[in-house]
Amino acid sequence: MQEQVDLNLGSEEIIGESPALNRVLALAKKVARSDTPVLIAGEPGSGKESVARAIHRVSSRRNESFVKVNCATTGAGLESELFGYEKGASNGAAHEKTGRLELANKGTLFLDEIAQFPLDLQPKLLRVLKRGEFERQGGARTSRVNVRLIASTRQDLKKWVAKNRFREDLYDQLKAAPIQVPPLRERREDILMLARYFVQKFARRMNKHIESIPPETMDALLNHHWPGNVRQLESFIERSVILTEGSTLRAPLSEL
């Protein structure tokens, strides 16, 4: 359970002061007051999970579990991973398994990349949202949970509904409280603040003392398009700190 449930929410920081980011945070604070499902949309690496954690952190459920399920990587095992299974449900099921949905009871369930959620399992998820009940895989006993669902997506779910790749009734449940996270190129005012934060973060981790970022590096950071958004910037700064020997950051600007 300790491996599956993340209670260390204080380490997730949202850095920036741009108007675009402030609008997102103001909306996140509003939706946190209720238990309404939230759909967070945005490009990969833009910080959707950080916004989800921030909503949980200021909600009435903040002292309970925040459980994440990545719908894109769990694949065929998503049903057993999310809902759990009973002993004997399949050849390898020697013991019963508690799903992440039950681990999130009274807390928040974060479904990352909800567009990848299998179409045949969507009615089961919809039942959880409407009635708070489900059955484990291979079981007949109905279980009840009280969870707050936050989902994220990089896709336009409205288009997926039109193509019959996502259920409209489930989409209607999720879109009650939509939040659009802006890409980094639309909040350039935050780039240098993020860069300084990541420099200090990785310098502490690597036991280095870095005091400054050269002007040419700052210009390069500001002018880059950052298609991978905050995640790409973080990775670039980490490599830069690795390469730095003295107190001035040495960034591999040729990579940009």
N, C-alpha and C positions, 0 to 999 in steps of 0.2 A: 504493500500500500504506500509506503514512503517513496518508492520509486515512481509510482503512478500519480500521486497527488502532490501538487506543488503548493506549499503554503508560504514559501519565501517570496512574498509579493513585493517586499520593500526594495528588492534589487532591480526592479523594472523601472527605469526612469524614462520620462518623456522630456526631451531637451528641446527648447526653442521658445521664441517669443513672437513669432510672425503672426500676422492677423489670421492667416489661413489655419495655422495650428490652434490658435486661441479659439476660433470658431468651433473646431472639432472638440476641444476640451470642454467648452461651455455646453455643447450639446450632450457630450458624454455625461457630464454632471447631472443634467436634467433627466436623462433616461435611467440613470442609476437609482433614482428615487423610487422606481416601480420595478415590478418583476416581469415587465413586458419583454418578449424576445427581441434581440437586437441583431441587425444585419450590418456588418462592417465591410464595406467594399473599398478596394484600393489596389494599386499595383503591387507586385511582389517586392518585399523589402521595405515597404513604406511605413510599417509600424502598426499594422492592424492588431497583432497580438498584444502589443503594449497598450493600445487603447482598450482592448477587452479587459486586460488586467487592471487598468485604471478604473474602469466601471465597477468591477468587482470590489476593488479596494475602498471605494467610497460608498458602496451600497450597504444595505442592512445585513447582507450575507458575508461581510468582509472577514468575520471570524471563522467562517466555514471554508470548505475546500474549493479550490479552483482546479478543475480537471480538464486537461486538454486532450482532444482526439484529432489527429490529422487524417481527414477522410481521403486524402490523395495517396498516402503511403501505406495505410493499413490494408488496403486491397480487399481480397476475398474474405479475410478474417474479420472484417469490420463488425459483422453482426455479433460474433462471440466476444469481440473486444469491447464493444459498447454495451451490449445487453447481458453478457455472461452466458453460461450454459450449465445445464444439469449434468450430473454424472451419467455417463453412458449415452450422451447426446450424439457422439460420433465415436469412431474407433479409437481416437487418441484421448477421449475424455474420461480419464480414470477417476477424476475428482470433479466436483462442481467448481465453477469459477464465478466469482463476483465481477460483474462488468463495471466499466467506468461510470456508467449512468448511476449505478447504486453508490459508487464511491463519491459521486457529486451530490448525493442527497443533502438537502438543506443549503447547498452551496451553488456554485456556478459551473455549468458544463460549456466548454468552449469547443465548438466544432470548426476546425480550420479547413478551408477549401470545401465548403458545403456543396458546391456544384458537383463534386465528385461522389457525393453520397448516392449509393446505388438506388435506382428507381424502384426496385422491388421492395426495398426496406423503408422507403419514404412514408408509406402508410403507418408503419410501426412507430416512426418518429413523430408523425402527426398525432397519433393517439397519446403519446407521452405529453405533447404540448397541450392537447385539449383536456385530457382526463388524468394525466399523471400516472398512467398505469401501463404495464407491459408484462410479457412473459419471457423468461430466459429461453435461450435456444434449447430445444428438446424438452421443454417443461410445459406443464399445464397450469401451474399455480400462478395466479396473477399477483404481481408485485406492484407496490405503489411508491412513488418518489415525489419529492418536492424540489425541483431544480429550476434554476434560471438559465435559459439558453441564450448564449451569444454565438453567432456564426460569422464566419468571414468568407469572402470570396474575391477572386481576381476577375471573375467572369461577370457578364451582364446577365443575371438570372432571368430577366424579363424575356430576353432572346431565347434562352434555354427553354423557357415555358412554351414559347411559340413553336419551338422545334420538337416539343413533346419529350424533352430530355430532363425536365424537372416539373414536378406536380404544381399546378397553379394554386391549389388550396394550401399547400405547404408554404409556397412563396408568399401568399397573402398573410399567413401567420408571421412569417419572418420580417416582412417589410413594414411592420407596424412602427418600428423605430429604426430607420436607416441612418447610417453614418458613412460619409464618404471621406476617406483619409487622403489628403492631397499628396502627390508625388513630391520628392525633394526639390525638383526644378521649379515648383510653384511656391516654395518657401525658402528661397535662397538666403533670406536674412538669417536663417538658422544654421547654415552650413558651417560657418566658422565656430559658432558656439558648440556645435556637435563635434567638430574636429578637435577643439581644445579638450572637450570632455573625454573623447576617446583616447587622446594622447595621454592624459593623466591616468585614465583607467588602465591602459596597457603598460604604461611606465611603472605604475605601482606593482602590477602583476609580474613584471620582468625585473623589478628592483633597479630601475633606472631613474635618473633625475633629468628630465627634459624641461627646459624653461621657456623656449621660444619656438615659433614657427616662422621661417623666412617669408618675407613679403611675396617673393615669386611663387612660393608654395601656396600661400593664401590666394593669390590671383588665379592659380591653376585650379584650385579647389572650387572657387566661385564660378569659374567659366566652364567647368565640365558639366555635361548633360546629366550624369548619374542615372543611367537607365535602370540600375539595380537599387536605386534609392538609398535609404539610410543604411541598409545592410551592406551595400557595396562600399559606401564611405567608411563604415566601421572596419571592413576587411582591409581596405587600402591603408587606413591609419595603423592598423595592427602590423602590416608588413613594414610600414615606414618606421615604426618604433623598433622593430626587430633589427632593421638596418642602421639605426642611429647609434653612434658610439659616444658622442659628447652630449652637451646640453641643448643643442639646436637640432630640431627634427630634420632628418634626411629622408625626403620622400622620393620614391622612384617615379618622377614626373613623366618619364617616357611612356609609362603604362597608360597615361591619360591622353 
